[in-house]
Structure formats: structure tokens, C-alpha cells
Amino acid sequence: TGGANCEVIMPAPCTTDDFAFTVSKCSTENERMGVYSYANGVNGTQGCCNRANFGDLCPTGLALPAPIKVECDYVKEDSAVGQAFVALAAISIVLQLALFVGVVIYRNNPFIRRSQPTMMGISIVGAMLGIASIFSLVGERDDGVCRTLPALLALGFTLMYASLALKMYRIHALFFNTQMKV
């Protein structure tokens, strides 16, 4: 009986080494899609076998994993969260600026004079710098943004609390001055 001898030449079974993983750009929902594909194929074809493409001839090969959602590592400018951050920071800076202008205009008012308008102004500028750091939290990261954020936060914090500490020191020096008599 002269039957034909057919031999099927198949690629090796698929393993995790045969997969490539690509991640899309961030969407407005601050999510990216991670998609698996076959890495070792020639001209975009699959270079290994699995049950999905060869059936029972290749029962041990791994199929492609399903796409996954990956959260972005930054807040996109055109996302709702990014726009809310920017809007709240801008409103806060405008309010701080109005306070600063009020301190400058009414610096001779007895209440403002007793509160040391210079220190109040320095503290308000520090608060504005701290709030301005929010703008560097929105958008993609680069070296400039990564250096700006801690600098603004540190400078804002230093100006705010150094002026308060200096005010407290001045009050301490007045109350505990032994040469000053009441």
C-alpha cells in the first residue's frame, strides 16, 4: 500500500520569550494600553506555534496574553484631572496675588504694620511658589520638569516658614531682652 507520507514542519512552541510588549501614549483618561505581539516572527508573522494557530498539532505553545490597561505615570494636560489641577492652582495664585497687593496697599494700616508687612509679603510669595509647583506636575516629565518641581517646593517652603520663624525670633528677642525695661 503506497500511502503518502506527509510531514508537517512546525515552528517551536511559543514561550514568553516570543512576545513583545508595546505601550500606547496616554489617553485623556490617563490610561495607556499595553498590547502583546509576537516578537520573533518574520515580516510580522508568528514565528512560534500555539493551540490558537496550529490547533492540536501544537498544544504546548502559549497564546498571546490579552491587552492590559496601564495607568500613566503623569497627569495629561488635556485630562479632566490635569485641567482641574491647573485651574485650582491658577485661582489660588490669583488669590495669593490679591493678598500680596492688599498687603502692599494697606501696609501703613496699624493692623498690617503690627503684623510685619515685609514678612507677610515674603510668606505670600513663598506660598505662590509652592502652588506654582503644581504646574510642573501636569504633563510629561523631562529633566527640566524634574528639576523644577523640588526647587519650587523647597524655595516656597523656605520662604513661607523662614519668614514665620524670623517673626517668632523677633518677638522672642523683644520679650526676653533684659536691657529693655517696662
C-alpha positions in Angstrom: 0.0 0.0 0.0 1.8 3.1 -1.1 0.4 5.9 1.1 1.8 9.4 1.0 4.0 10.4 3.9 3.1 13.9 4.9 5.2 15.6 7.5 4.2 18.9 8.9 7.1 21.2 9.7 6.1 23.5 12.5 7.9 26.2 14.4 8.9 25.7 18.1 6.1 26.1 20.7 5.6 29.7 21.8 7.1 30.8 25.1 7.2 34.2 26.8 10.5 35.0 25.0 8.5 35.1 21.8 6.3 38.0 23.0 6.9 41.7 22.6 5.1 44.3 24.7 4.3 47.8 23.4 2.6 50.6 25.4 0.5 53.3 23.7 0.6 57.0 24.5 -1.6 58.3 27.4 -5.2 58.9 26.7 -7.3 61.7 28.1 -8.4 59.2 30.8 -4.8 58.9 31.9 -4.5 55.3 30.8 -2.3 53.5 28.3 -3.0 50.2 26.5 -0.3 47.5 26.8 -0.5 45.2 23.8 1.4 41.9 23.3 2.6 40.8 19.9 4.9 38.1 18.5 8.5 39.3 18.6 10.3 36.6 16.7 8.2 36.4 13.5 9.4 37.2 10.1 7.7 40.2 8.4 5.1 40.5 11.2 4.2 36.8 11.1 4.2 34.5 14.1 7.5 32.6 14.5 6.2 30.0 17.0 3.2 27.8 17.4 0.4 27.6 19.8 -3.1 26.0 20.0 -4.7 29.1 18.5 -2.9 28.9 15.2 -2.0 25.2 14.9 -4.7 23.5 17.0 -3.8 20.1 18.4 -0.6 19.9 16.5 1.0 22.4 18.9 -0.8 22.0 22.3 2.0 23.3 24.5 2.6 26.7 22.9 1.5 29.9 24.8 -1.1 32.1 23.2 -0.8 35.9 23.3 -2.0 37.4 26.6 -4.9 39.8 26.4 -4.2 43.6 26.2 -4.0 45.3 29.5 -4.6 48.9 30.7 -1.6 50.6 32.3 -2.0 53.8 34.3 0.0 56.8 33.1 2.9 57.9 35.3 1.9 61.5 34.8 -1.2 63.6 34.5 -2.0 64.6 31.0 -2.7 68.3 30.3 -5.9 67.7 28.5 -7.4 65.3 31.0 -10.1 66.4 33.4 -7.7 65.9 36.4 -5.0 67.9 34.8 -7.3 70.8 33.9 -8.7 70.8 37.4 -5.2 70.9 38.9 -4.2 73.8 36.7 -7.5 75.7 37.3 -7.3 75.4 41.1 -3.6 76.3 41.1 -4.3 79.4 38.9 -7.2 80.5 41.1 -5.1 80.0 44.2 -2.2 82.1 42.8 -4.6 84.9 41.8 -5.9 84.9 45.3 -2.4 85.0 46.7 -1.5 87.8 44.4 -4.6 89.8 45.6 -3.4 89.2 49.2 0.0 90.5 48.3 -1.4 93.6 46.6 -3.6 94.2 49.6 -0.6 94.0 52.0 1.3 96.5 49.8 -1.6 98.9 49.6 -2.5 98.8 53.2 1.0 98.4 54.7 0.5 101.6 56.8 -2.7 100.3 58.3 -2.0 99.8 62.1 -3.2 96.1 62.0 -1.0 95.3 59.0 2.0 97.2 60.4 1.8 95.2 63.6 1.8 92.0 61.5 5.1 93.0 59.8 4.1 93.5 56.2 7.5 92.6 54.8 7.3 89.1 56.4 3.7 88.7 55.3 4.8 89.6 51.7 7.7 87.1 51.8 5.4 84.4 53.2 2.8 85.1 50.4 5.5 84.9 47.7 6.6 81.5 49.2 3.0 80.2 49.1 2.8 81.3 45.4 6.0 79.5 44.5 4.8 76.3 46.3 1.5 76.4 44.5 3.3 77.1 41.2 4.9 73.7 41.6 1.6 72.1 40.7 2.0 73.3 37.1 5.1 71.1 36.8 3.1 68.1 38.0 0.9 68.2 34.9 2.3 66.9 31.6 5.1 64.6 30.5 8.3 64.5 32.6 11.7 65.7 31.3 14.9 66.8 33.0 13.7 70.4 33.4 10.4 69.5 35.0 12.1 67.0 37.3 14.5 69.7 38.5 11.8 72.5 38.7 9.4 70.7 41.0 11.7 70.2 44.0 13.2 73.6 43.5 9.9 75.4 43.6 8.7 73.3 46.6 11.9 73.9 48.5 12.0 77.6 47.8 8.3 78.1 48.5 8.6 76.2 51.8 11.7 78.0 52.9 10.3 81.5 52.2 7.0 80.7 53.9 8.4 79.2 57.1 11.6 81.2 57.3 9.6 84.4 57.5 7.4 82.9 60.2 10.5 81.7 62.1 12.0 85.2 61.8 8.9 86.8 63.1 8.9 84.5 66.1 12.5 85.2 66.7 11.9 89.0 66.7 9.0 88.5 69.2 11.3 86.3 71.4 14.0 88.9 71.2 11.6 91.7 72.3 10.1 89.7 75.2 13.4 88.4 76.6 15.5 91.5 76.2 16.9 92.1 79.7 18.1 95.6 78.9 14.6 96.8 77.9 12.6 98.0 80.9 8.9 98.4 81.0 
